[in-house]
C-alpha cells in the first residue's frame, strides 16, 4: 500500500510531459522524491487516499512540517517543469 501511495504521488506530481532533454533531470528528481518524501507521506499523510492530487495537496498544506530533503525535492521538481 505504501509503494502504491508513493507511486501515485509521483505520477500526480509528474503529470506534465517533459521534453526529451528534461527526462534525465526529471528522473533524478522523481528518485529524490521517492527517497526524501516517503517518510513525510507516511508521517504527515497516513490516511490520505492517493488520487486526484490529494497526497501532493496534503504535503503542500503541511510544507512547514516537511523534512528539508522532501521540501527541496518538491521545489526542484517545480523548477524542471
Legacy VTK file of the C-alpha trace (Angstrom):
# vtk DataFile Version 3.0
C-alpha trace
ASCII
DATASET POLYDATA
POINTS 81 float
0.000 0.000 0.000
2.870 2.395 0.806
4.542 1.730 -2.535
1.227 2.291 -4.328
0.703 5.564 -2.455
4.211 6.821 -3.309
3.885 5.730 -6.928
0.587 7.583 -7.166
2.176 10.676 -5.647
4.981 10.583 -8.145
2.605 10.121 -11.064
0.492 13.048 -9.927
3.478 15.299 -9.451
4.909 14.422 -12.843
1.672 14.799 -14.800
3.126 17.201 -17.383
5.070 15.581 -20.204
8.741 16.566 -20.104
10.783 17.344 -23.170
13.396 14.793 -24.149
16.233 16.922 -22.710
14.450 17.202 -19.370
13.767 13.497 -18.942
17.017 12.643 -17.170
16.655 15.616 -14.827
13.061 14.651 -14.162
14.054 11.046 -13.488
16.597 12.246 -10.937
14.018 14.426 -9.208
11.455 11.624 -9.106
14.063 9.425 -7.476
14.734 12.212 -4.965
11.001 12.354 -4.204
10.959 8.614 -3.600
13.931 8.876 -1.315
13.123 12.020 0.629
9.309 12.274 0.655
8.304 8.723 1.514
8.800 9.236 5.284
6.940 12.554 5.104
3.989 10.955 3.313
3.879 8.195 5.914
4.194 10.658 8.817
2.069 13.578 7.639
-0.490 11.989 5.322
-1.011 8.399 6.522
-4.769 8.335 5.913
-4.834 10.281 2.643
-6.001 8.172 -0.267
-3.987 8.534 -3.469
-5.582 10.082 -6.490
-6.658 13.498 -7.593
-3.556 15.196 -6.198
-4.598 14.547 -2.612
-1.178 13.419 -1.365
0.589 16.346 -3.002
-2.030 18.698 -1.559
-1.551 17.144 1.868
2.212 17.627 1.696
1.933 21.192 0.439
-0.621 22.054 3.142
1.948 20.958 5.699
5.031 22.300 3.969
6.337 23.789 7.219
6.486 20.261 8.669
8.251 18.684 5.682
11.781 17.466 6.049
14.344 19.596 4.281
15.041 16.853 1.736
11.398 16.433 0.747
10.802 20.176 0.555
13.840 20.621 -1.682
12.832 17.672 -3.874
9.382 19.225 -4.409
10.919 22.637 -5.160
13.417 21.142 -7.619
10.635 19.310 -9.426
8.793 22.614 -9.887
11.921 24.147 -11.468
12.166 21.386 -14.056
8.584 21.741 -15.181
LINES 1 82
81 0 1 2 3 4 5 6 7 8 9 10 11 12 13 14 15 16 17 18 19 20 21 22 23 24 25 26 27 28 29 30 31 32 33 34 35 36 37 38 39 40 41 42 43 44 45 46 47 48 49 50 51 52 53 54 55 56 57 58 59 60 61 62 63 64 65 66 67 68 69 70 71 72 73 74 75 76 77 78 79 80
